[in-house]
């Protein structure tokens, strides 16, 4: 089968490799239809690492994916060939203290698609996953939409962690796919007022289209001052979705006393600092959002029911042979890209 290998920094090559085989009794063999290019993939592409996870070349990246069931193990009861599925890229042990406490996303023995030292990525023609990582999608949902279910589930999990209620004031700092998915989840959950910032005007325009009440760019104005002018007491929640020191500091300034900062973005650097005296005087809560936890099925339901419209997020499409171009586009924030999709099987 064909797969896109990261063979060096900023270098992707499509090569032939062995097709995966069913091994576990509840494994599912999938023909991958499409893969989304995620910001974490770009970290590996540009720097070869995220924290201690360091790429050893060649390495297959990619984890946002959807596909069609080709075959199943003898004990699989949930799927039959021909079914289309969204994929949770996380494989857990199901036995550690975290799994037993319903925290599978922090499983101590987890393996995740595309993470060095764990699992190969999804930029492949065929993929084997345990049936627990596969979720059937309705006939009304496209495979492209199913790809975006994974980032939407993270936005949904971030929203649930905030426990926002109707009337809440919130800021989303960073309007890339993750910030926009968080915006969609928050707007679907409650009648709230959302302030969204980003450096790129195209992303701010889309944020307005998706329900932001106000948008602003730090390149054009002091976004903290502008938001505080509208919300002099501060906002209840800040979702930091850019992974930058600057936006972390902005979030602390924007929050009211007793507010909550949710860190959703993945920083490239290993350390982020906080203005501790502002933090303690306001008695702020900091929550780290680790992927998602048990939100995939609900995200599918939200899209299927029309409660959120994820279609505007999908801006660019490529073939597997064009994987390098897709990654270059996303890494360079070019051409108004939000979510680039790579069609693997031509579906």
PAVEX-840564 format. One record per residue: residue number from 1; residue in one letter; chain; y, x, z of N, C-alpha, C in turn. Coordinates in steps of 0.001 Angstrom, whole numbers. Atoms other than C-alpha are relative to their C-alpha. Layout:
BEGIN
ATOM   nr  rest  kette     n_c2     n_c1     n_c3    ca_c2    ca_c1    ca_c3     c_c2     c_c1     c_c3
ATOM  NUM     a      A        Y        X        Z        Y        X        Z        Y        X        Z
...
***
This chain:
BEGIN
ATOM   nr  rest  kette     n_c2     n_c1     n_c3    ca_c2    ca_c1    ca_c3     c_c2     c_c1     c_c3
ATOM    1     x      A    -1187      844        0        0        0        0     1241      882        0
ATOM    2     x      A    -1273     -704       -4     3649      987     -324      701     -208     1340
ATOM    3     x      A     -775       57    -1231     5852     1752     2680     1214      898     -158
ATOM    4     x      A    -1213     -819       22     9355     3128     3196        3      912     1218
ATOM    5     x      A       56     -996    -1066     9232     6342     5245     1371      650      173
ATOM    6     x      A    -1138     -843     -325    12143     7971     6999     -509     1436       18
ATOM    7     x      A      518    -1361      140    11543    11576     5894      981     1061      479
ATOM    8     x      A    -1035     -884     -513    14742    13098     7275     1195     -855      337
ATOM    9     x      A    -1200      768     -301    18148    12073     8509      610     -524    -1291
ATOM   10     x      A     -603      686     1148    19620     9550     6050     -835      127    -1271
ATOM   11     x      A      877     -108     1170    16611     9907     3761    -1204     -917      163
ATOM   12     x      A     1134      918       25    14140     7113     2986     -743      179    -1314
ATOM   13     x      A      820     -137     1199    11260     7505      546    -1117    -1035       43
ATOM   14     x      A     1111      941      112     8801     4865     -656    -1236      777     -429
ATOM   15     x      A     1226     -735      248     5285     6294     -513    -1207     -932      116
ATOM   16     x      A     1262      696     -196     1700     5131     -720     -595      415     1348
ATOM   17     x      A      674     -287    -1263     -163     4862     2587    -1175     -948      152
ATOM   18     x      A     1184      824     -188    -3363     3310     3909      370    -1398      480
ATOM   19     x      A     -200     1361     -482    -3527     -444     4374     -570     -126     1409
ATOM   20     x      A      517      173    -1363    -3932    -1500     8017    -1233     -896        4
ATOM   21     x      A     1226      781     -137    -7197    -3033     9187       36     -819     1282
ATOM   22     x      A      167      795    -1208    -7955    -5811    11632     -896      754      972
ATOM   23     x      A      780     -708    -1010    -9165    -4196    14841     -295     -897     1201
ATOM   24     x      A      204      874    -1141    -8634    -6591    17742     -537    -1356     -427
ATOM   25     x      A      585     1294      370   -10461    -9929    17807     1030    -1088     -280
ATOM   26     x      A    -1053      995      251    -7169   -11828    17773     1140      582     -843
ATOM   27     x      A    -1006     -583      892    -5318    -9609    15308      230     -884    -1216
ATOM   28     x      A     -376      741     1200    -3536   -11068    12298      483      989    -1046
ATOM   29     x      A     -453     -821     1117    -3172    -9332     8928     1037     -783     -785
ATOM   30     x      A    -1138      678      619      153   -10173     7323      450      730    -1255
ATOM   31     x      A     -736     -553     1131     1739    -9658     3937     1474     -154      333
ATOM   32     x      A    -1408       39     -396     5305    -8749     4829      842     -521    -1148
ATOM   33     x      A     -863      563     1025     7820   -10841     2943     1362      672      -53
ATOM   34     x      A    -1344     -571      -48    11154    -9456     4095      219      671     1344
ATOM   35     x      A     -337     -771    -1199    12625    -7050     6634     1515      100       94
ATOM   36     x      A    -1428     -155     -216    16109    -7003     8126      332     1401      465
ATOM   37     x      A     -462    -1317     -453    18043    -3773     8615      831     -211     1257
ATOM   38     x      A     -630      184    -1305    19014    -3639    12293      835     1226      367
ATOM   39     x      A     -807    -1116     -469    21595    -1496    14035     -820     1089      659
ATOM   40     x      A      852    -1032     -608    18830      239    15987     -716      822    -1063
ATOM   41     x      A      566     -767     1115    17179     1189    12688     1003     1043     -493
ATOM   42     x      A    -1042     -905      479    20486     2755    11704      181     1182      952
ATOM   43     x      A      -34    -1132     -940    20504     4847    14897    -1035     1044     -398
ATOM   44     x      A     1052     -937      408    17181     6380    13844      348      655    -1345
ATOM   45     x      A     -347     -480     1341    18450     6721    10265     1076     1095       68
ATOM   46     x      A    -1128     -920      -61    21667     8534    11236     -219     1187      928
ATOM   47     x      A      100    -1044    -1019    20692    10506    14331    -1434      391      326
ATOM   48     x      A     1395     -310     -284    16889    10416    14513     -454     -338     1399
ATOM   49     x      A      391      285    -1381    16857     9036    18046      784    -1170      563
ATOM   50     x      A     -699      901     -921    17756     6341    20535     -441      412     1389
ATOM   51     x      A      380     -505    -1305    17835     7855    23992    -1129     1008     -145
ATOM   52     x      A     1105     -966       68    14516     9666    24572     -938     -224    -1182
ATOM   53     x      A      874      290     1144    12829     8010    21568      496      777    -1213
ATOM   54     x      A     -418     -907     1074    13008    10741    18919    -1004      -46    -1141
ATOM   55     x      A      846      125     1187    11673    10452    15382     -669     1329     -319
ATOM   56     x      A      709    -1113      624     9015    12812    14121     -278     -412    -1438
ATOM   57     x      A      100      377     1415     9258    12726    10330    -1367      374     -567
ATOM   58     x      A     -532     1268      503     7869    11035     8353     -310    -1152      962
ATOM   59     x      A      124     1115     -940     8276     7755    10217      433    -1290     -706
ATOM   60     x      A     -340     1306      577     8295     4095     9153      844     -765     1003
ATOM   61     x      A     -888      753     -874    11198     2134    10599      -76    -1487     -350
ATOM   62     x      A      -89     1435      262    12000    -1576    10705     -780     -821     1006
ATOM   63     x      A      689      884     -945    11136    -4382    13120      348    -1470     -200
ATOM   64     x      A     -329     1393      280    12947    -7565    12041     -754     -412    -1259
ATOM   65     x      A      823      288     1168    10364    -9122     9752     -660    -1365       99
ATOM   66     x      A      741     1255      102     8495   -12192     8591     -987      153    -1142
ATOM   67     x      A     1009     -146     1041     5422   -12656     6458     -966    -1157      -59
ATOM   68     x      A     1020     1023      241     2375   -14625     5393    -1348      511      476
ATOM   69     x      A     1306     -368     -525    -1026   -14601     7087     -987      183    -1160
ATOM   70     x      A     1025     -294     1001    -3721   -12991     4923    -1401     -181      581
ATOM   71     x      A     1299       97     -649    -6633   -12784     7383      204       74     1503
ATOM   72     x      A      -89      -19    -1454    -7355   -13125    11092    -1297      539      590
ATOM   73     x      A     1178     -451     -718    -9740   -11648    13633     -877    -1177      390
ATOM   74     x      A      966     1073     -253   -12820   -13614    14694      359     -929     1144
ATOM   75     x      A     -354      845    -1136   -11265   -14951    17904     1379     -628     -137
ATOM   76     x      A    -1312      612      218    -7913   -15983    16425     -175    -1484     -274
ATOM   77     x      A       77     1450      159    -7409   -19738    16700     1337     -614     -410
ATOM   78     x      A    -1338      553      239    -3706   -20112    16053      400      -19    -1463
ATOM   79     x      A     -485     -145     1368    -3442   -19125    12405    -1138      -41    -1007
ATOM   80     x      A      911      -30     1138    -5132   -19564     9055      720      653    -1164
ATOM   81     x      A     -641     -630     1151    -4518   -17694     5793      939     -966     -728
ATOM   82     x      A    -1003      789      710    -1432   -18890     3978     1150     -447      874
ATOM   83     x      A    -1100      386     -880      641   -19709     7047     1095     1066      -13
ATOM   84     x      A    -1142     -911      -55     4102   -18180     7199      466      130     1443
ATOM   85     x      A     -320     -242    -1405     5246   -16603    10437     1237      870      162
ATOM   86     x      A     -993     -942     -515     8198   -15058    12199     -727      919      964
ATOM   87     x      A      723    -1011     -772     7223   -11907    14059      864      515     1145
ATOM   88     x      A     -578     -698    -1140     8081   -10730    17533     -495     1440      -78
ATOM   89     x      A      444    -1381      200     8030    -6929    17101     -584      669     1231
ATOM   90     x      A      484     -577    -1240     6935    -6394    20699    -1478     -312      220
ATOM   91     x      A     1397      158     -394     3291    -5837    21667     -105      428     1459
ATOM   92     x      A       53     -274    -1439     2658    -6028    25420    -1439      156      476
ATOM   93     x      A     1343     -176     -564     -272    -5172    27682     -512    -1264      648
ATOM   94     x      A      390     1244     -650     -252    -8526    29470     -579      172     1386
ATOM   95     x      A      689     -259    -1268    -1523    -6869    32647      874      665     1063
ATOM   96     x      A     -804     -738     -969     1225    -4805    34288      821     -967      867
ATOM   97     x      A     -784      836     -907     3510    -6053    37077     1086     -770     -744
ATOM   98     x      A    -1062      669      741     6263    -6869    34563     -544    -1187     -806
ATOM   99     x      A      610     1095      751     4013    -8948    32330     -407    -1136      929
ATOM  100     x      A      419     1034     -949     2633   -10785    35373     1189     -757      569
ATOM  101     x      A    -1214      651     -500     6208   -11560    36452      798     -661    -1122
ATOM  102     x      A     -611      644     1164     6962   -13090    33031     1194      800     -526
ATOM  103     x      A    -1004     -905      562     9029   -10075    32014     -679      878    -1051
ATOM  104     x      A      729     -755     1018     7059    -9079    28945      898      970     -742
ATOM  105     x      A     -917     -884      728    10179    -7521    27409      219     1329      710
ATOM  106     x      A      -51    -1279     -715    10067    -4834    30112    -1403      457      388
ATOM  107     x      A     1388     -443     -196     6290    -4354    29939      -37     1524      115
ATOM  108     x      A       49    -1439     -236     5467     -904    31269     -822      744    -1045
ATOM  109     x      A      855     -620     1012     2979     -275    28460      302     -542    -1389
ATOM  110     x      A     -347      672     1240     4852    -1913    25621      -11      940    -1196
ATOM  111     x      A     -111     -666     1288     4697     -930    21994      848     -888     -897
ATOM  112     x      A     -978      752      785     7438    -1947    19597       24      551    -1412
ATOM  113     x      A      -11     -427     1400     7551    -1874    15814     1150      964     -273
ATOM  114     x      A    -1023     -935      448     9402     1135    14461      510      962     1047
ATOM  115     x      A     -454     -918    -1052     9866     2916    17800     -885     1238       -2
ATOM  116     x      A      805    -1227       16     8749     6570    17675     -929       89     1198
ATOM  117     x      A      979     -123    -1061     5602     7142    19672     -635    -1307      419
ATOM  118     x      A      562     1291     -366     4822     3431    19848     -736     -619    -1195
ATOM  119     x      A      606      606     1179     4200     1590    16558      787      386    -1244
ATOM  120     x      A     -706     -160     1261     4998     2214    12922      829    -1235     -294
ATOM  121     x      A     -919     1087      282     7700       35    11455     -538    -1022     -988
ATOM  122     x      A      392     1140      823     7621    -3088     9312      381      127    -1466
ATOM  123     x      A     -334     -184     1414     8906    -1644     6029    -1252      409     -765
ATOM  124     x      A     1317     -206      595     5372    -1936     4676     -418    -1284     -707
ATOM  125     x      A      476     1193      693     3555    -4283     2336     -909     -852      879
ATOM  126     x      A      930      726     -866      918    -5200     4956      135      511     1426
ATOM  127     x      A     -212     -317    -1404     1107    -5293     8729    -1027     -762      832
ATOM  128     x      A      896      669     -944    -1353    -6081    11528      714     -137     1345
ATOM  129     x      A     -585      283    -1305      -45    -7734    14701     -943     -891      793
ATOM  130     x      A      770      967     -791    -1720    -9513    17612      559    -1399     -212
ATOM  131     x      A     -473     1356      274    -1541   -13273    17200     1096     -437      965
ATOM  132     x      A    -1042      365     -965      623   -13475    20330     1389      383     -484
ATOM  133     x      A    -1296     -432      527     3396   -11733    18369      425     -787    -1233
ATOM  134     x      A     -270      763     1218     3288   -14263    15509      334    -1446      346
ATOM  135     x      A     -456     1366     -249     5069   -17621    15414       93     -740    -1323
ATOM  136     x      A      -28      796     1227     4431   -20220    12742     1381     -605     -205
ATOM  137     x      A    -1299      603      314     7561   -21438    10977     -224    -1273     -811
ATOM  138     x      A      166     1260      749     8082   -24926     9512      227      205    -1489
ATOM  139     x      A     -159      -84     1453     7991   -25590     5780     1465       57     -409
ATOM  140     x      A    -1425       34      334    11758   -26138     5870      680     1355      160
ATOM  141     x      A     -618    -1297     -285    12398   -22536     6965     -445     1034    -1025
ATOM  142     x      A      328    -1070      940    12573   -19654     4506     -431     1249      760
ATOM  143     x      A      367    -1264     -635    11102   -16232     5198     1236      824      356
ATOM  144     x      A    -1244     -693     -348    14640   -14842     5113      523     -492     1344
ATOM  145     x      A     -437      536    -1286    15624   -17176     7936     -904      475     1126
ATOM  146     x      A      952     -438    -1016    12466   -16193     9794      251     1447      426
ATOM  147     x      A     -344    -1390     -344    13555   -12536     9647     1106       31     1052
ATOM  148     x      A    -1164      -10     -892    16806   -13375    11452     -308     -672     1340
ATOM  149     x      A      383      604    -1270    14938   -15256    14190       -1     1038     1121
ATOM  150     x      A       64    -1007    -1058    14411   -11981    16083     1374      346      564
ATOM  151     x      A    -1318     -241     -601    18115   -11058    16434      610    -1258      616
ATOM  152     x      A     -510     1233     -608    18955   -14718    17067     -607     -211     1385
ATOM  153     x      A      641      163    -1300    16435   -14735    19919      650      892     1053
ATOM  154     x      A     -697     -881     -941    18279   -11799    21504     1333     -622      407
ATOM  155     x      A    -1235      708     -322    21561   -13689    21257     -258    -1169      938
ATOM  156     x      A      370     1123     -859    19831   -16694    22820     -328      485     1411
ATOM  157     x      A      340     -548    -1315    18443   -14552    25638     1260      449      740
ATOM  158     x      A    -1260     -413     -624    21893   -13048    26295      754    -1215      522
ATOM  159     x      A     -673     1232     -439    23355   -16554    26460     -661     -559     1255
ATOM  160     x      A      699      527    -1166    20662   -17640    28916      225      869     1233
ATOM  161     x      A     -274     -897    -1127    21253   -14571    31076     1378     -259      595
ATOM  162     x      A    -1356      263     -493    24926   -15512    31334       61    -1276      826
ATOM  163     x      A        3     1307     -672    24100   -19049    32542     1345     -706     -171
ATOM  164     x      A    -1300      624      229    27314   -20228    30955     -120    -1516        7
ATOM  165     x      A      -62     1450     -102    28301   -23839    31517     1133     -525     -867
ATOM  166     x      A    -1093      571      797    30540   -26247    29574     1360      359      594
ATOM  167     x      A    -1331     -393     -428    34152   -25149    29709      161     1491      223
ATOM  168     x      A      -66    -1442     -244    33300   -21456    30028      907      685    -1015
ATOM  169     x      A     -792     -885      855    35645   -18832    28607     -784     1295     -163
ATOM  170     x      A      788    -1207      224    33935   -15878    26974      613      839    -1112
ATOM  171     x      A     -405     -931     1054    34649   -12824    24879    -1246      694     -529
ATOM  172     x      A     1069     -731      657    32292   -11237    22378      639     1179     -707
ATOM  173     x      A     -618    -1210      526    33211    -7643    21585     -970      664     -969
ATOM  174     x      A      883     -466     1059    31649    -6660    18283     -600    -1183     -727
ATOM  175     x      A      432     1168      772    30996    -9196    15525     -954      387    -1116
ATOM  176     x      A     1105     -270      905    28054    -7573    13801    -1054    -1078      163
ATOM  177     x      A     1041     1022     -116    24772    -9477    13511     -290     -406     1436
ATOM  178     x      A      331      339    -1375    24127    -9250    17248     1098     -824      655
ATOM  179     x      A    -1100      769     -560    27571   -10455    18243       78    -1397     -573
ATOM  180     x      A      -53     1310      639    27459   -13288    15734    -1168     -878      445
ATOM  181     x      A     1129      772     -525    23978   -14342    16896      291     -475     1421
ATOM  182     x      A     -377      399    -1347    25299   -14390    20458     1014    -1132      -42
ATOM  183     x      A     -978     1071      175    28239   -16512    19331     -687    -1312     -357
ATOM  184     x      A      719     1207      398    25902   -18990    17628     -750     -595     1181
ATOM  185     x      A      774      496    -1141    23720   -19238    20727      904     -616     1064
ATOM  186     x      A     -916      525    -1014    26672   -19754    23059      619    -1319     -440
ATOM  187     x      A     -611     1234      496    28302   -22388    20868    -1009    -1143       -9
ATOM  188     x      A     1033     1035       -2    24983   -24241    20609     -335     -457     1411
ATOM  189     x      A      398      310    -1370    24468   -24140    24384     1015     -849      743
ATOM  190     x      A    -1018      686     -800    27773   -25458    25662     1327      -10     -742
ATOM  191     x      A    -1371       46      510    31314   -26453    24773      789     1088      713
ATOM  192     x      A     -637    -1147     -622    33001   -23125    25416     1107      519     -915
ATOM  193     x      A    -1067     -642      761    36008   -21110    24283     -377     1458     -214
ATOM  194     x      A      504    -1335      332    35063   -17909    22474     1071      843     -675
ATOM  195     x      A     -897     -997      563    37264   -14877    21791     -869     1123     -559
ATOM  196     x      A      869     -970      667    35739   -12416    19312      844     1119     -595
ATOM  197     x      A     -708    -1145      569    36841    -8913    18362     -940      828     -858
ATOM  198     x      A      738     -939      841    35731    -6471    15684     1017      816     -779
ATOM  199     x      A     -875     -849      802    37176    -3677    13576      104     -471    -1440
ATOM  200     x      A       66      395     1410    36243    -5345    10274      445    -1447     -195
ATOM  201     x      A     -575     1318      206    38204    -8300     8964    -1020    -1000     -527
ATOM  202     x      A      997      929      546    35256    -9770     7038     -857     -598     1109
ATOM  203     x      A      812      486    -1105    33283   -10057    10250      779     -979      876
ATOM  204     x      A     -832      930     -764    36161   -11720    12052      130    -1329     -729
ATOM  205     x      A      -58     1241      776    36462   -14244     9247    -1280     -809      160
ATOM  206     x      A     1259      701     -181    32780   -15081     9574     -115     -537     1421
ATOM  207     x      A       24      482    -1378    33125   -15349    13364      783    -1303      130
ATOM  208     x      A     -771     1245       -6    35824   -17981    12833     -794    -1133     -629
ATOM  209     x      A      823      993      684    33551   -19807    10404    -1133     -506      898
ATOM  210     x      A     1134      352     -847    30764   -19782    12996      412     -550     1363
ATOM  211     x      A     -409      697    -1210    32884   -21183    15797      890      741      963
ATOM  212     x      A     -911     -708     -899    35122   -18516    17342     1341     -722       52
ATOM  213     x      A    -1310      638     -159    38336   -19968    18747     1143      952     -311
ATOM  214     x      A    -1012    -1024      262    40241   -16702    18353     -716     1281     -378
ATOM  215     x      A      555    -1294      374    39543   -13392    16655     1132     1023      -99
ATOM  216     x      A     -998    -1045      115    41322   -10073    16654     -641     1358     -210
ATOM  217     x      A      463    -1355      249    40969    -6463    15572      814      990      803
ATOM  218     x      A     -748    -1043     -712    41886    -3497    17802      841      860     -929
ATOM  219     x      A     -804     -765      953    43205    -1880    14615     1344     -657     -265
ATOM  220     x      A    -1218      741      326    45850    -4582    14284      845     -336     1222
ATOM  221     x      A     -733      425    -1188    46781    -5436    17869     -749      427     1250
ATOM  222     x      A      627     -234    -1294    46067    -4919    21547     -811    -1256      334
ATOM  223     x      A      812     1207     -144    43138    -7332    21795     -118     -431     1455
ATOM  224     x      A       47      363    -1410    43016    -7182    25594     1265     -760      380
ATOM  225     x      A    -1275      650     -313    46691    -8073    25872       71    -1390     -628
ATOM  226     x      A      -56     1288      689    46364   -10860    23299     -920    -1020      660
ATOM  227     x      A      933      928     -643    43322   -12381    24983      489     -391     1385
ATOM  228     x      A     -504      314    -1328    44841   -12138    28443     1228     -892      -55
ATOM  229     x      A    -1133      920      156    47950   -13887    27121     -490    -1443     -107
ATOM  230     x      A      584     1336      120    45733   -16839    26213     -778     -391     1245
ATOM  231     x      A      807      233    -1200    43574   -16478    29335      528      890     1133
ATOM  232     x      A     -626     -882     -990    45867   -15071    32061     -870      252     1233
ATOM  233     x      A      880     -215    -1153    43185   -15496    34743    -1214      836     -355
ATOM  234     x      A     1160     -742      459    40601   -13669    32642    -1107     -922     -462
ATOM  235     x      A     1113      803      510    37395   -14834    30983    -1187       85      958
ATOM  236     x      A     1163       65     -885    34133   -15771    32693    -1069     1028     -375
ATOM  237     x      A     1076     -864      488    31814   -13699    30515      507      874    -1143
ATOM  238     x      A     -211     -880     1140    32048   -10724    28207    -1364      473     -481
ATOM  239     x      A     1206     -508      632    29222    -9946    25799      392     1228     -808
ATOM  240     x      A     -353    -1248      679    29585    -6298    24802    -1087      267    -1041
ATOM  241     x      A      982      -83     1083    27862    -6115    21417      266     1147     -962
ATOM  242     x      A     -340    -1121      870    29368    -2940    19947     -649     1300      432
ATOM  243     x      A      601    -1234     -487    27761     -290    22138      963     1160       43
ATOM  244     x      A    -1033    -1034       -9    31004     1632    22569      668       86     1366
ATOM  245     x      A     -732     -187    -1250    32809     3106    25562     1267     -854       29
ATOM  246     x      A    -1261      745       62    36041     1471    24423     -198    -1479      288
ATOM  247     x      A      210     1430     -198    34592    -2036    24325     -523     -306     1402
ATOM  248     x      A      397      181    -1393    32926    -1617    27718     1233      -73      892
ATOM  249     x      A    -1228       -3     -797    36333     -778    29193      831    -1249     -272
ATOM  250     x      A     -715     1235      317    37922    -3706    27355     -621    -1184      726
ATOM  251     x      A      681     1099     -681    35295    -6007    28799      352      -88     1467
ATOM  252     x      A     -355      -23    -1410    36065    -4933    32350     1412     -546      200
ATOM  253     x      A    -1380      474     -109    39769    -5602    31768      114    -1502     -280
ATOM  254     x      A     -100     1408      399    39141    -9024    30211     -567     -965     1034
ATOM  255     x      A      693      906     -912    36948   -10439    32986      857     -405     1191
ATOM  256     x      A     -623      469    -1231    38247   -12542    35817     -800      532     1192
ATOM  257     x      A      794     -372    -1167    37205   -11658    39391    -1252     -870      103
ATOM  258     x      A     1258      721      -63    33569   -12587    39816     -650     -217    -1346
ATOM  259     x      A      533      174     1343    32981   -12442    36062    -1207      893     -264
ATOM  260     x      A     1230     -711      349    29948   -11039    34285      144      712    -1336
ATOM  261     x      A       45     -803     1217    29704    -8242    31729    -1451      142     -414
ATOM  262     x      A     1360     -116      522    26564    -8462    29585      -12     1037    -1114
ATOM  263     x      A       40    -1087      968    25735    -5283    27686    -1156     -265     -964
ATOM  264     x      A      979      354     1020    23967    -6274    24484     -157     1127    -1012
ATOM  265     x      A       15    -1066      998    24886    -3415    22140     -726     1240      496
ATOM  266     x      A      693    -1250     -329    22952     -130    22029      930     1173     -330
ATOM  267     x      A     -898    -1135      276    25250     2914    22421     -755     1152     -660
ATOM  268     x      A      590    -1224      547    24593     6040    20391      -29     1103     1049
ATOM  269     x      A      -53    -1036    -1026    25602     8195    23351     -942     -348     1161
ATOM  270     x      A      942      184    -1103    23392     8666    26421      654     -522     1268
ATOM  271     x      A     -679      444    -1216    26035     7824    29017     1250     -808     -340
ATOM  272     x      A    -1196      824       66    28674     5117    29387      585      -47     1413
ATOM  273     x      A     -628       46    -1320    31209     5134    32238      778    -1305      178
ATOM  274     x      A     -727     1211     -338    32985     2290    34008     1190      337      895
ATOM  275     x      A    -1122     -162     -944    36402     2061    35693     -401     -622     1331
ATOM  276     x      A      686      512    -1178    34756     1728    39083      912     -787      930
ATOM  277     x      A     -873      701     -944    37807      642    41086      347    -1402     -502
ATOM  278     x      A     -207     1342      555    38555    -2234    38723    -1267     -833      163
ATOM  279     x      A     1292      675      -99    34868    -3100    38767     -216     -557     1406
ATOM  280     x      A      294      431    -1363    34631    -3243    42550     1046     -978      528
ATOM  281     x      A    -1035      916     -487    37978    -4943    43185     -189    -1408     -548
ATOM  282     x      A      280     1314      585    37019    -7737    40823    -1382     -528      386
ATOM  283     x      A     1387      350     -348    33446    -7761    42160     -736     -534    -1228
ATOM  284     x      A      618      404     1259    32099    -7891    38626    -1507      238       22
ATOM  285     x      A     1433     -151      186    28443    -8318    37723     -267      608    -1370
ATOM  286     x      A      402     -610     1274    26896    -6121    35033    -1468     -320     -240
ATOM  287     x      A     1375      299      376    23771    -7290    33246     -321      707    -1312
ATOM  288     x      A      475     -618     1227    21845    -5305    30674     -971     -945     -682
ATOM  289     x      A      852      898      774    20218    -7356    27915    -1031      851     -728
ATOM  290     x      A     1092     -772      590    16844    -5861    26993     -729     -886    -1011
ATOM  291     x      A      629      784     1063    15864    -7422    23669       17    -1483      373
ATOM  292     x      A       64     1422     -348    14628   -10967    24381    -1267     -257      798
ATOM  293     x      A     1167      343     -804    12170   -12695    26660     -327    -1476     -203
ATOM  294     x      A      511     1357      186    10264   -15796    25524     1031     -924     -660
ATOM  295     x      A    -1026      812      682    13033   -17002    23187     -295     -216    -1487
ATOM  296     x      A      276       98     1437    11408   -16719    19730     -238    -1449     -420
ATOM  297     x      A      331     1374      377     9952   -20243    19640     1233     -893       62
ATOM  298     x      A    -1203      826     -113    13213   -21786    20846     1006      335    -1097
ATOM  299     x      A     -901     -375     1096    15198   -19811    18268     -446     -649    -1302
ATOM  300     x      A      519      675     1188    12919   -21157    15530      377    -1479       41
ATOM  301     x      A     -343     1410     -133    13473   -24663    16870     1466     -277     -235
ATOM  302     x      A    -1437      181      193    17247   -24235    16898      367        7    -1476
ATOM  303     x      A     -296      -95     1434    17322   -23192    13252     -595    -1189     -736
ATOM  304     x      A      674     1105      688    14804   -25832    12161      723    -1323      220
ATOM  305     x      A     -699     1248     -319    16805   -28572    13894     1433      -19     -504
ATOM  306     x      A    -1366      -55      503    20067   -27417    12321     1047      203     1076
ATOM  307     x      A     -962     -226    -1083    21648   -26571    15666      811     1267     -225
ATOM  308     x      A     -738    -1199      384    22645   -23142    14331     -241      256    -1480
ATOM  309     x      A      106     -351     1416    23274   -21947    10779       76     1514     -128
ATOM  310     x      A       41    -1461       91    22147   -18359    10338      155      500    -1440
ATOM  311     x      A      -60     -422     1397    22397   -18351     6540     1202      887     -331
ATOM  312     x      A    -1143     -857      348    25942   -16879     6420     -151     1448      438
ATOM  313     x      A      179    -1379     -454    24692   -13782     8244     -687      860    -1054
ATOM  314     x      A      793     -743      988    22447   -12795     5316      857      243    -1239
ATOM  315     x      A    -1000     -258     1034    24842   -11084     2935     -511      836    -1171
ATOM  316     x      A      451     -914     1047    22845    -8513      925    -1519       52      -38
ATOM  317     x      A     1447      -14      199    19344    -8296     -529     -399     1167     -891
ATOM  318     x      A      491    -1167      716    17328    -5327    -1771    -1512     -105     -155
ATOM  319     x      A     1454     -148      115    13832    -4510    -2981     -445     1160      881
ATOM  320     x      A      519    -1121     -789    11565    -2086    -1120      417     1326     -611
ATOM  321     x      A     -395    -1234      679    12368      542    -3736     1460      350      256
ATOM  322     x      A    -1429     -211     -246    16053      117    -2842      315      163     1488
ATOM  323     x      A     -193     -102    -1447    15556      711      892     1089     1002      371
ATOM  324     x      A    -1037    -1001     -277    17719     3846      858     1390     -588     -195
ATOM  325     x      A    -1309      612      270    20609     1910     -675      348    -1005     1076
ATOM  326     x      A     -244      988    -1050    20209     -840     1920      469      675     1282
ATOM  327     x      A     -369     -705    -1229    20367     1616     4818     1357      677     -142
ATOM  328     x      A    -1308     -617      216    23320     3477     3310     1115    -1036      104
ATOM  329     x      A     -999     1073      -51    25187      190     2913      305     -383     1442
ATOM  330     x      A     -197      431    -1383    24626     -859     6515      605     1122      842
ATOM  331     x      A     -529    -1132     -769    25286     2616     7935     1477      228     -271
ATOM  332     x      A    -1396     -201      366    28608     2727     6078      875    -1226      165
ATOM  333     x      A     -747     1251     -174    29660     -864     6907      724     -399    -1286
ATOM  334     x      A     -656      200     1273    30351    -1288     3216     -172    -1424     -526
ATOM  335     x      A      117     1219      788    30974    -4322     1016     -151    -1250      861
ATOM  336     x      A       45     1187     -844    31367    -6762     3898    -1386     -329      519
ATOM  337     x      A     1374      267     -404    27722    -6376     4922      -71     -502     1440
ATOM  338     x      A      359      451    -1338    26495    -8351     7908    -1474      315      222
ATOM  339     x      A     1434     -246      -89    22722    -8507     7534     -553      280    -1395
ATOM  340     x      A      670     -353     1242    20956    -6682     4723    -1490     -254      148
ATOM  341     x      A     1422      307      -10    17451    -7870     3875     -696      787    -1109
ATOM  342     x      A      816     -708      986    14779    -5849     2129    -1229     -852     -301
ATOM  343     x      A     1162      785      399    12265    -7941      185    -1130      950     -358
ATOM  344     x      A     1120     -929      146     8942    -6190      446    -1009     -483    -1021
ATOM  345     x      A     1058      519      866     6457    -8445    -1327      536     -752    -1211
ATOM  346     x      A     -584      702     1140     8896    -9940    -3823      143    -1484      221
ATOM  347     x      A     -111     1425     -285     8835   -13323    -2095     1451     -394      188
***
